[in-house]
Amino acid sequence: MAGVDGAYDCVAKTPLGEQKGVLTVVSSGDSFHGTFAGMMGSLDVAEGKVSGNKLTWKMNMTMPMPITMDCEAEVSGDSISGTMQLGAFGAAGFSGTKRA
């Protein structure tokens, strides 16, 4: 599953405007761990799953308010794109490029 591993420079289009961050993916079999580090701090990946080039995971945000985000993404070459479910705020799309 090493094809999904790496650090991705991402931009999420959220109700609070564009949020830039770095998603780090470290896979192990059909699961992965990592972080999403951005302007709001660093969020740990929870329940990370890998299925081919598709990723699903959760992140628990505490600021500016507590939200559990359900996330999914697809890796294609050096690109990643997907959505983050932001509770009552709906979904935010994001995309990114793997760092060399």
Jmol script that loads the backbone (N, CA, C; Angstrom):
load data "model"
ATOM      1  N   MET A   1       0.817  -1.212   0.000  1.00  0.00           N
ATOM      2  CA  MET A   1       0.000   0.000   0.000  1.00  0.00           C
ATOM      3  C   MET A   1       0.848   1.258   0.000  1.00  0.00           C
ATOM      4  N   ALA A   2       2.143   1.111  -0.210  1.00  0.00           N
ATOM      5  CA  ALA A   2       3.037   2.268  -0.116  1.00  0.00           C
ATOM      6  C   ALA A   2       2.683   3.360  -1.123  1.00  0.00           C
ATOM      7  N   GLY A   3       1.870   3.043  -2.128  1.00  0.00           N
ATOM      8  CA  GLY A   3       1.492   4.048  -3.118  1.00  0.00           C
ATOM      9  C   GLY A   3       0.707   5.210  -2.542  1.00  0.00           C
ATOM     10  N   VAL A   4       0.046   5.020  -1.407  1.00  0.00           N
ATOM     11  CA  VAL A   4      -0.728   6.110  -0.803  1.00  0.00           C
ATOM     12  C   VAL A   4       0.084   6.876   0.233  1.00  0.00           C
ATOM     13  N   ASP A   5       1.230   6.325   0.650  1.00  0.00           N
ATOM     14  CA  ASP A   5       2.030   6.955   1.696  1.00  0.00           C
ATOM     15  C   ASP A   5       2.638   8.265   1.219  1.00  0.00           C
ATOM     16  N   GLY A   6       2.762   9.205   2.154  1.00  0.00           N
ATOM     17  CA  GLY A   6       3.435  10.456   1.838  1.00  0.00           C
ATOM     18  C   GLY A   6       2.815  11.618   2.565  1.00  0.00           C
ATOM     19  N   ALA A   7       3.364  12.789   2.287  1.00  0.00           N
ATOM     20  CA  ALA A   7       2.843  14.053   2.824  1.00  0.00           C
ATOM     21  C   ALA A   7       2.253  14.828   1.657  1.00  0.00           C
ATOM     22  N   TYR A   8       1.007  15.238   1.807  1.00  0.00           N
ATOM     23  CA  TYR A   8       0.277  15.931   0.745  1.00  0.00           C
ATOM     24  C   TYR A   8      -0.030  17.361   1.167  1.00  0.00           C
ATOM     25  N   ASP A   9       0.360  18.332   0.340  1.00  0.00           N
ATOM     26  CA  ASP A   9      -0.023  19.723   0.559  1.00  0.00           C
ATOM     27  C   ASP A   9      -1.454  19.873   0.062  1.00  0.00           C
ATOM     28  N   CYS A  10      -2.388  20.140   0.996  1.00  0.00           N
ATOM     29  CA  CYS A  10      -3.815  20.147   0.666  1.00  0.00           C
ATOM     30  C   CYS A  10      -4.451  21.512   0.881  1.00  0.00           C
ATOM     31  N   VAL A  11      -5.526  21.750   0.145  1.00  0.00           N
ATOM     32  CA  VAL A  11      -6.375  22.913   0.349  1.00  0.00           C
ATOM     33  C   VAL A  11      -7.806  22.400   0.454  1.00  0.00           C
ATOM     34  N   ALA A  12      -8.467  22.736   1.584  1.00  0.00           N
ATOM     35  CA  ALA A  12      -9.870  22.368   1.788  1.00  0.00           C
ATOM     36  C   ALA A  12     -10.724  23.609   1.626  1.00  0.00           C
ATOM     37  N   LYS A  13     -11.832  23.459   0.896  1.00  0.00           N
ATOM     38  CA  LYS A  13     -12.756  24.585   0.705  1.00  0.00           C
ATOM     39  C   LYS A  13     -13.851  24.460   1.753  1.00  0.00           C
ATOM     40  N   THR A  14     -13.720  25.202   2.867  1.00  0.00           N
ATOM     41  CA  THR A  14     -14.627  25.092   4.005  1.00  0.00           C
ATOM     42  C   THR A  14     -15.512  26.328   4.099  1.00  0.00           C
ATOM     43  N   PRO A  15     -16.552  26.262   4.953  1.00  0.00           N
ATOM     44  CA  PRO A  15     -17.394  27.454   5.165  1.00  0.00           C
ATOM     45  C   PRO A  15     -16.597  28.631   5.738  1.00  0.00           C
ATOM     46  N   LEU A  16     -15.430  28.370   6.324  1.00  0.00           N
ATOM     47  CA  LEU A  16     -14.577  29.432   6.867  1.00  0.00           C
ATOM     48  C   LEU A  16     -13.527  29.884   5.861  1.00  0.00           C
ATOM     49  N   GLY A  17     -13.715  29.511   4.601  1.00  0.00           N
ATOM     50  CA  GLY A  17     -12.748  29.855   3.573  1.00  0.00           C
ATOM     51  C   GLY A  17     -11.784  28.710   3.327  1.00  0.00           C
ATOM     52  N   GLU A  18     -10.809  28.954   2.466  1.00  0.00           N
ATOM     53  CA  GLU A  18      -9.834  27.914   2.153  1.00  0.00           C
ATOM     54  C   GLU A  18      -8.922  27.676   3.348  1.00  0.00           C
ATOM     55  N   GLN A  19      -8.760  26.414   3.713  1.00  0.00           N
ATOM     56  CA  GLN A  19      -7.871  26.023   4.802  1.00  0.00           C
ATOM     57  C   GLN A  19      -6.756  25.172   4.199  1.00  0.00           C
ATOM     58  N   LYS A  20      -5.528  25.612   4.381  1.00  0.00           N
ATOM     59  CA  LYS A  20      -4.388  24.865   3.866  1.00  0.00           C
ATOM     60  C   LYS A  20      -3.826  23.997   4.975  1.00  0.00           C
ATOM     61  N   GLY A  21      -3.343  22.823   4.593  1.00  0.00           N
ATOM     62  CA  GLY A  21      -2.744  21.929   5.568  1.00  0.00           C
ATOM     63  C   GLY A  21      -1.958  20.835   4.878  1.00  0.00           C
ATOM     64  N   VAL A  22      -1.279  20.043   5.700  1.00  0.00           N
ATOM     65  CA  VAL A  22      -0.493  18.932   5.193  1.00  0.00           C
ATOM     66  C   VAL A  22      -1.056  17.641   5.777  1.00  0.00           C
ATOM     67  N   LEU A  23      -1.529  16.758   4.900  1.00  0.00           N
ATOM     68  CA  LEU A  23      -2.012  15.445   5.309  1.00  0.00           C
ATOM     69  C   LEU A  23      -0.864  14.460   5.164  1.00  0.00           C
ATOM     70  N   THR A  24      -0.524  13.792   6.275  1.00  0.00           N
ATOM     71  CA  THR A  24       0.525  12.776   6.258  1.00  0.00           C
ATOM     72  C   THR A  24      -0.132  11.409   6.376  1.00  0.00           C
ATOM     73  N   VAL A  25       0.214  10.501   5.462  1.00  0.00           N
ATOM     74  CA  VAL A  25      -0.358   9.152   5.413  1.00  0.00           C
ATOM     75  C   VAL A  25       0.770   8.131   5.567  1.00  0.00           C
ATOM     76  N   VAL A  26       0.644   7.261   6.576  1.00  0.00           N
ATOM     77  CA  VAL A  26       1.594   6.163   6.777  1.00  0.00           C
ATOM     78  C   VAL A  26       0.762   4.885   6.879  1.00  0.00           C
ATOM     79  N   SER A  27       0.791   4.075   5.814  1.00  0.00           N
ATOM     80  CA  SER A  27      -0.079   2.898   5.775  1.00  0.00           C
ATOM     81  C   SER A  27       0.624   1.680   6.356  1.00  0.00           C
ATOM     82  N   SER A  28      -0.207   0.741   6.815  1.00  0.00           N
ATOM     83  CA  SER A  28       0.263  -0.550   7.304  1.00  0.00           C
ATOM     84  C   SER A  28      -0.830  -1.554   6.970  1.00  0.00           C
ATOM     85  N   GLY A  29      -0.634  -2.301   5.879  1.00  0.00           N
ATOM     86  CA  GLY A  29      -1.677  -3.222   5.443  1.00  0.00           C
ATOM     87  C   GLY A  29      -2.903  -2.459   4.979  1.00  0.00           C
ATOM     88  N   ASP A  30      -4.075  -2.758   5.574  1.00  0.00           N
ATOM     89  CA  ASP A  30      -5.308  -2.095   5.153  1.00  0.00           C
ATOM     90  C   ASP A  30      -5.701  -0.960   6.099  1.00  0.00           C
ATOM     91  N   SER A  31      -4.744  -0.471   6.886  1.00  0.00           N
ATOM     92  CA  SER A  31      -5.024   0.666   7.758  1.00  0.00           C
ATOM     93  C   SER A  31      -3.916   1.702   7.598  1.00  0.00           C
ATOM     94  N   PHE A  32      -4.149   2.906   8.130  1.00  0.00           N
ATOM     95  CA  PHE A  32      -3.102   3.922   8.107  1.00  0.00           C
ATOM     96  C   PHE A  32      -3.276   4.852   9.289  1.00  0.00           C
ATOM     97  N   HIS A  33      -2.181   5.532   9.616  1.00  0.00           N
ATOM     98  CA  HIS A  33      -2.223   6.594  10.621  1.00  0.00           C
ATOM     99  C   HIS A  33      -1.545   7.815  10.025  1.00  0.00           C
ATOM    100  N   GLY A  34      -1.698   8.931  10.688  1.00  0.00           N
ATOM    101  CA  GLY A  34      -1.090  10.153  10.193  1.00  0.00           C
ATOM    102  C   GLY A  34      -1.701  11.357  10.878  1.00  0.00           C
ATOM    103  N   THR A  35      -1.461  12.522  10.279  1.00  0.00           N
ATOM    104  CA  THR A  35      -1.975  13.773  10.826  1.00  0.00           C
ATOM    105  C   THR A  35      -2.414  14.695   9.696  1.00  0.00           C
ATOM    106  N   PHE A  36      -3.244  15.668  10.064  1.00  0.00           N
ATOM    107  CA  PHE A  36      -3.558  16.784   9.175  1.00  0.00           C
ATOM    108  C   PHE A  36      -3.145  18.032   9.940  1.00  0.00           C
ATOM    109  N   ALA A  37      -2.062  18.657   9.513  1.00  0.00           N
ATOM    110  CA  ALA A  37      -1.520  19.828  10.204  1.00  0.00           C
ATOM    111  C   ALA A  37      -1.812  21.067   9.376  1.00  0.00           C
ATOM    112  N   GLY A  38      -2.514  22.030  10.004  1.00  0.00           N
ATOM    113  CA  GLY A  38      -2.871  23.241   9.286  1.00  0.00           C
ATOM    114  C   GLY A  38      -2.965  24.433  10.203  1.00  0.00           C
ATOM    115  N   MET A  39      -3.696  25.445   9.744  1.00  0.00           N
ATOM    116  CA  MET A  39      -3.817  26.693  10.477  1.00  0.00           C
ATOM    117  C   MET A  39      -4.478  26.496  11.839  1.00  0.00           C
ATOM    118  N   MET A  40      -5.313  25.477  11.973  1.00  0.00           N
ATOM    119  CA  MET A  40      -6.024  25.223  13.234  1.00  0.00           C
ATOM    120  C   MET A  40      -5.251  24.268  14.142  1.00  0.00           C
ATOM    121  N   GLY A  41      -4.002  23.974  13.804  1.00  0.00           N
ATOM    122  CA  GLY A  41      -3.223  23.024  14.590  1.00  0.00           C
ATOM    123  C   GLY A  41      -3.133  21.695  13.878  1.00  0.00           C
ATOM    124  N   SER A  42      -2.791  20.674  14.641  1.00  0.00           N
ATOM    125  CA  SER A  42      -2.603  19.344  14.071  1.00  0.00           C
ATOM    126  C   SER A  42      -3.678  18.394  14.583  1.00  0.00           C
ATOM    127  N   LEU A  43      -4.322  17.672  13.657  1.00  0.00           N
ATOM    128  CA  LEU A  43      -5.349  16.699  14.007  1.00  0.00           C
ATOM    129  C   LEU A  43      -4.835  15.305  13.676  1.00  0.00           C
ATOM    130  N   ASP A  44      -5.017  14.367  14.599  1.00  0.00           N
ATOM    131  CA  ASP A  44      -4.599  12.991  14.357  1.00  0.00           C
ATOM    132  C   ASP A  44      -5.649  12.235  13.560  1.00  0.00           C
ATOM    133  N   VAL A  45      -5.190  11.385  12.657  1.00  0.00           N
ATOM    134  CA  VAL A  45      -6.069  10.481  11.923  1.00  0.00           C
ATOM    135  C   VAL A  45      -6.529   9.384  12.880  1.00  0.00           C
ATOM    136  N   ALA A  46      -7.832   9.089  12.878  1.00  0.00           N
ATOM    137  CA  ALA A  46      -8.387   7.989  13.669  1.00  0.00           C
ATOM    138  C   ALA A  46      -9.119   7.045  12.726  1.00  0.00           C
ATOM    139  N   GLU A  47      -9.057   5.760  13.026  1.00  0.00           N
ATOM    140  CA  GLU A  47      -9.771   4.736  12.250  1.00  0.00           C
ATOM    141  C   GLU A  47      -9.428   4.793  10.765  1.00  0.00           C
ATOM    142  N   GLY A  48      -8.160   5.031  10.445  1.00  0.00           N
ATOM    143  CA  GLY A  48      -7.726   5.123   9.050  1.00  0.00           C
ATOM    144  C   GLY A  48      -7.782   3.770   8.360  1.00  0.00           C
ATOM    145  N   LYS A  49      -8.428   3.720   7.197  1.00  0.00           N
ATOM    146  CA  LYS A  49      -8.545   2.485   6.418  1.00  0.00           C
ATOM    147  C   LYS A  49      -8.061   2.744   4.994  1.00  0.00           C
ATOM    148  N   VAL A  50      -7.395   1.732   4.427  1.00  0.00           N
ATOM    149  CA  VAL A  50      -6.908   1.799   3.056  1.00  0.00           C
ATOM    150  C   VAL A  50      -7.565   0.684   2.259  1.00  0.00           C
ATOM    151  N   SER A  51      -8.132   1.029   1.101  1.00  0.00           N
ATOM    152  CA  SER A  51      -8.695   0.043   0.186  1.00  0.00           C
ATOM    153  C   SER A  51      -8.226   0.417  -1.215  1.00  0.00           C
ATOM    154  N   GLY A  52      -7.137  -0.230  -1.668  1.00  0.00           N
ATOM    155  CA  GLY A  52      -6.555   0.144  -2.958  1.00  0.00           C
ATOM    156  C   GLY A  52      -5.986   1.542  -2.871  1.00  0.00           C
ATOM    157  N   ASN A  53      -6.519   2.462  -3.685  1.00  0.00           N
ATOM    158  CA  ASN A  53      -6.060   3.852  -3.634  1.00  0.00           C
ATOM    159  C   ASN A  53      -7.056   4.760  -2.918  1.00  0.00           C
ATOM    160  N   LYS A  54      -8.018   4.148  -2.204  1.00  0.00           N
ATOM    161  CA  LYS A  54      -9.022   4.923  -1.462  1.00  0.00           C
ATOM    162  C   LYS A  54      -8.706   4.903   0.030  1.00  0.00           C
ATOM    163  N   LEU A  55      -8.895   6.062   0.671  1.00  0.00           N
ATOM    164  CA  LEU A  55      -8.649   6.218   2.105  1.00  0.00           C
ATOM    165  C   LEU A  55      -9.928   6.691   2.785  1.00  0.00           C
ATOM    166  N   THR A  56     -10.210   6.179   3.974  1.00  0.00           N
ATOM    167  CA  THR A  56     -11.286   6.713   4.812  1.00  0.00           C
ATOM    168  C   THR A  56     -10.725   6.856   6.218  1.00  0.00           C
ATOM    169  N   TRP A  57     -11.155   7.916   6.914  1.00  0.00           N
ATOM    170  CA  TRP A  57     -10.680   8.151   8.275  1.00  0.00           C
ATOM    171  C   TRP A  57     -11.564   9.179   8.972  1.00  0.00           C
ATOM    172  N   LYS A  58     -11.326   9.331  10.267  1.00  0.00           N
ATOM    173  CA  LYS A  58     -12.007  10.338  11.073  1.00  0.00           C
ATOM    174  C   LYS A  58     -10.960  11.236  11.708  1.00  0.00           C
ATOM    175  N   MET A  59     -11.356  12.483  11.990  1.00  0.00           N
ATOM    176  CA  MET A  59     -10.510  13.402  12.741  1.00  0.00           C
ATOM    177  C   MET A  59     -11.405  14.122  13.742  1.00  0.00           C
ATOM    178  N   ASN A  60     -10.905  14.278  14.957  1.00  0.00           N
ATOM    179  CA  ASN A  60     -11.666  14.957  16.005  1.00  0.00           C
ATOM    180  C   ASN A  60     -11.118  16.362  16.202  1.00  0.00           C
ATOM    181  N   MET A  61     -11.877  17.334  15.707  1.00  0.00           N
ATOM    182  CA  MET A  61     -11.492  18.731  15.842  1.00  0.00           C
ATOM    183  C   MET A  61     -12.091  19.269  17.143  1.00  0.00           C
ATOM    184  N   THR A  62     -11.333  20.062  17.868  1.00  0.00           N
ATOM    185  CA  THR A  62     -11.848  20.654  19.109  1.00  0.00           C
ATOM    186  C   THR A  62     -12.025  22.163  18.992  1.00  0.00           C
ATOM    187  N   MET A  63     -11.260  22.821  18.124  1.00  0.00           N
ATOM    188  CA  MET A  63     -11.354  24.268  17.937  1.00  0.00           C
ATOM    189  C   MET A  63     -11.733  24.557  16.499  1.00  0.00           C
ATOM    190  N   PRO A  64     -12.555  25.524  16.174  1.00  0.00           N
ATOM    191  CA  PRO A  64     -13.225  26.421  17.120  1.00  0.00           C
ATOM    192  C   PRO A  64     -14.397  25.783  17.867  1.00  0.00           C
ATOM    193  N   MET A  65     -14.782  24.570  17.466  1.00  0.00           N
ATOM    194  CA  MET A  65     -15.839  23.849  18.174  1.00  0.00           C
ATOM    195  C   MET A  65     -15.621  22.366  17.961  1.00  0.00           C
ATOM    196  N   PRO A  66     -16.114  21.509  18.882  1.00  0.00           N
ATOM    197  CA  PRO A  66     -15.883  20.072  18.718  1.00  0.00           C
ATOM    198  C   PRO A  66     -16.706  19.487  17.564  1.00  0.00           C
ATOM    199  N   ILE A  67     -16.003  18.875  16.627  1.00  0.00           N
ATOM    200  CA  ILE A  67     -16.643  18.202  15.485  1.00  0.00           C
ATOM    201  C   ILE A  67     -15.826  16.949  15.182  1.00  0.00           C
ATOM    202  N   THR A  68     -16.513  15.835  14.964  1.00  0.00           N
ATOM    203  CA  THR A  68     -15.847  14.648  14.425  1.00  0.00           C
ATOM    204  C   THR A  68     -16.046  14.673  12.923  1.00  0.00           C
ATOM    205  N   MET A  69     -14.960  14.753  12.192  1.00  0.00           N
ATOM    206  CA  MET A  69     -15.032  14.828  10.735  1.00  0.00           C
ATOM    207  C   MET A  69     -14.832  13.445  10.144  1.00  0.00           C
ATOM    208  N   ASP A  70     -15.770  13.036   9.289  1.00  0.00           N
ATOM    209  CA  ASP A  70     -15.631  11.799   8.525  1.00  0.00           C
ATOM    210  C   ASP A  70     -15.032  12.175   7.182  1.00  0.00           C
ATOM    211  N   CYS A  71     -13.908  11.568   6.837  1.00  0.00           N
ATOM    212  CA  CYS A  71     -13.164  11.949   5.639  1.00  0.00           C
ATOM    213  C   CYS A  71     -12.990  10.759   4.703  1.00  0.00           C
ATOM    214  N   GLU A  72     -12.936  11.070   3.420  1.00  0.00           N
ATOM    215  CA  GLU A  72     -12.620  10.056   2.422  1.00  0.00           C
ATOM    216  C   GLU A  72     -11.837  10.732   1.314  1.00  0.00           C
ATOM    217  N   ALA A  73     -10.944   9.963   0.713  1.00  0.00           N
ATOM    218  CA  ALA A  73     -10.112  10.514  -0.356  1.00  0.00           C
ATOM    219  C   ALA A  73      -9.666   9.402  -1.285  1.00  0.00           C
ATOM    220  N   GLU A  74      -9.233   9.822  -2.454  1.00  0.00           N
ATOM    221  CA  GLU A  74      -8.676   8.901  -3.431  1.00  0.00           C
ATOM    222  C   GLU A  74      -7.334   9.453  -3.891  1.00  0.00           C
ATOM    223  N   VAL A  75      -6.337   8.573  -3.914  1.00  0.00           N
ATOM    224  CA  VAL A  75      -5.001   8.949  -4.371  1.00  0.00           C
ATOM    225  C   VAL A  75      -4.860   8.503  -5.816  1.00  0.00           C
ATOM    226  N   SER A  76      -4.375   9.413  -6.657  1.00  0.00           N
ATOM    227  CA  SER A  76      -4.134   9.098  -8.065  1.00  0.00           C
ATOM    228  C   SER A  76      -2.766   9.666  -8.423  1.00  0.00           C
ATOM    229  N   GLY A  77      -1.773   8.792  -8.516  1.00  0.00           N
ATOM    230  CA  GLY A  77      -0.410   9.260  -8.772  1.00  0.00           C
ATOM    231  C   GLY A  77       0.075  10.104  -7.601  1.00  0.00           C
ATOM    232  N   ASP A  78       0.422  11.361  -7.883  1.00  0.00           N
ATOM    233  CA  ASP A  78       0.886  12.279  -6.838  1.00  0.00           C
ATOM    234  C   ASP A  78      -0.226  13.210  -6.364  1.00  0.00           C
ATOM    235  N   SER A  79      -1.470  12.925  -6.732  1.00  0.00           N
ATOM    236  CA  SER A  79      -2.591  13.791  -6.354  1.00  0.00           C
ATOM    237  C   SER A  79      -3.534  13.072  -5.400  1.00  0.00           C
ATOM    238  N   ILE A  80      -4.184  13.864  -4.545  1.00  0.00           N
ATOM    239  CA  ILE A  80      -5.205  13.334  -3.649  1.00  0.00           C
ATOM    240  C   ILE A  80      -6.398  14.277  -3.714  1.00  0.00           C
ATOM    241  N   SER A  81      -7.599  13.714  -3.652  1.00  0.00           N
ATOM    242  CA  SER A  81      -8.802  14.553  -3.590  1.00  0.00           C
ATOM    243  C   SER A  81      -9.866  13.792  -2.822  1.00  0.00           C
ATOM    244  N   GLY A  82     -10.734  14.551  -2.165  1.00  0.00           N
ATOM    245  CA  GLY A  82     -11.770  13.911  -1.381  1.00  0.00           C
ATOM    246  C   GLY A  82     -12.661  14.919  -0.685  1.00  0.00           C
ATOM    247  N   THR A  83     -13.368  14.430   0.348  1.00  0.00           N
ATOM    248  CA  THR A  83     -14.284  15.285   1.098  1.00  0.00           C
ATOM    249  C   THR A  83     -14.118  15.040   2.587  1.00  0.00           C
ATOM    250  N   MET A  84     -14.404  16.093   3.346  1.00  0.00           N
ATOM    251  CA  MET A  84     -14.457  16.042   4.807  1.00  0.00           C
ATOM    252  C   MET A  84     -15.859  16.440   5.208  1.00  0.00           C
ATOM    253  N   GLN A  85     -16.540  15.572   5.966  1.00  0.00           N
ATOM    254  CA  GLN A  85     -17.872  15.899   6.473  1.00  0.00           C
ATOM    255  C   GLN A  85     -17.693  16.717   7.749  1.00  0.00           C
ATOM    256  N   LEU A  86     -18.235  17.939   7.748  1.00  0.00           N
ATOM    257  CA  LEU A  86     -18.006  18.878   8.847  1.00  0.00           C
ATOM    258  C   LEU A  86     -19.233  19.031   9.738  1.00  0.00           C
ATOM    259  N   GLY A  87     -19.842  17.910  10.090  1.00  0.00           N
ATOM    260  CA  GLY A  87     -21.005  17.964  10.973  1.00  0.00           C
ATOM    261  C   GLY A  87     -22.101  18.833  10.400  1.00  0.00           C
ATOM    262  N   ALA A  88     -22.602  19.779  11.201  1.00  0.00           N
ATOM    263  CA  ALA A  88     -23.699  20.653  10.787  1.00  0.00           C
ATOM    264  C   ALA A  88     -23.313  21.593   9.651  1.00  0.00           C
ATOM    265  N   PHE A  89     -22.022  21.704   9.372  1.00  0.00           N
ATOM    266  CA  PHE A  89     -21.563  22.621   8.336  1.00  0.00           C
ATOM    267  C   PHE A  89     -21.508  21.980   6.958  1.00  0.00           C
ATOM    268  N   GLY A  90     -21.924  20.721   6.854  1.00  0.00           N
ATOM    269  CA  GLY A  90     -21.937  20.056   5.556  1.00  0.00           C
ATOM    270  C   GLY A  90     -20.586  19.492   5.199  1.00  0.00           C
ATOM    271  N   ALA A  91     -20.310  19.384   3.917  1.00  0.00           N
ATOM    272  CA  ALA A  91     -19.081  18.758   3.439  1.00  0.00           C
ATOM    273  C   ALA A  91     -18.159  19.801   2.828  1.00  0.00           C
ATOM    274  N   ALA A  92     -16.863  19.576   2.986  1.00  0.00           N
ATOM    275  CA  ALA A  92     -15.851  20.416   2.354  1.00  0.00           C
ATOM    276  C   ALA A  92     -15.015  19.534   1.445  1.00  0.00           C
ATOM    277  N   GLY A  93     -14.856  19.956   0.213  1.00  0.00           N
ATOM    278  CA  GLY A  93     -13.991  19.231  -0.692  1.00  0.00           C
ATOM    279  C   GLY A  93     -12.544  19.659  -0.473  1.00  0.00           C
ATOM    280  N   PHE A  94     -11.621  18.751  -0.722  1.00  0.00           N
ATOM    281  CA  PHE A  94     -10.215  19.124  -0.635  1.00  0.00           C
ATOM    282  C   PHE A  94      -9.418  18.407  -1.714  1.00  0.00           C
ATOM    283  N   SER A  95      -8.269  18.968  -2.021  1.00  0.00           N
ATOM    284  CA  SER A  95      -7.369  18.331  -2.978  1.00  0.00           C
ATOM    285  C   SER A  95      -5.952  18.701  -2.596  1.00  0.00           C
ATOM    286  N   GLY A  96      -5.011  17.915  -3.098  1.00  0.00           N
ATOM    287  CA  GLY A  96      -3.629  18.180  -2.748  1.00  0.00           C
ATOM    288  C   GLY A  96      -2.669  17.444  -3.659  1.00  0.00           C
ATOM    289  N   THR A  97      -1.395  17.744  -3.447  1.00  0.00           N
ATOM    290  CA  THR A  97      -0.312  17.171  -4.229  1.00  0.00           C
ATOM    291  C   THR A  97       0.745  16.618  -3.277  1.00  0.00           C
ATOM    292  N   LYS A  98       1.239  15.424  -3.586  1.00  0.00           N
ATOM    293  CA  LYS A  98       2.260  14.787  -2.754  1.00  0.00           C
ATOM    294  C   LYS A  98       3.566  15.570  -2.860  1.00  0.00           C
ATOM    295  N   ARG A  99       4.207  15.743  -1.700  1.00  0.00           N
ATOM    296  CA  ARG A  99       5.521  16.384  -1.679  1.00  0.00           C
ATOM    297  C   ARG A  99       6.557  15.418  -2.240  1.00  0.00           C
ATOM    298  N   ALA A 100       7.531  15.974  -2.939  1.00  0.00           N
ATOM    299  CA  ALA A 100       8.578  15.136  -3.547  1.00  0.00           C
ATOM    300  C   ALA A 100       9.524  14.591  -2.486  1.00  0.00           C
TER     301      ALA A 100
END
end "model"
wireframe off; spacefill off
backbone 0.3
color backbone group
